Amino acid sequence: MTRLPTYWQCQDNLDRRLVVTYLDTQTPAVVLVCLERYRAPSPYEGASVYPACQNLLLAARALGYGGALTMWHLGVEAELRDLLEVPEHVALSACITLGVPEGHHGPVKRKPVAEVVYDDTWGQSATWI
């Protein structure tokens, strides 16, 4: 597993800038989600990696960790590719931060299905629910 260097392990200012500005030092884990392409890039290619991202976030929550799916890597994608030696055919699809939340998770708040599912027109409750 390739790890980003700590600030003190960085050899030059570019590496230090990446570590300091891209990675919040309070975030224990940053997962860079990659997709190895085998065909031309497509706006729909994330469909194959986002279910895995969701599973990772659900598992993290079940273990008491917090996480967020972000696209923070976009601002420094070229530098990340160089630093981590990511090949050009690999898409950097998402960035997930994981850590212990301040406080604790509250209960999951979901509205009843009948309040969020409509039938035929917007706002018309589905009678089959």
Disulfide bonds with the S-S distance in Angstrom:
none
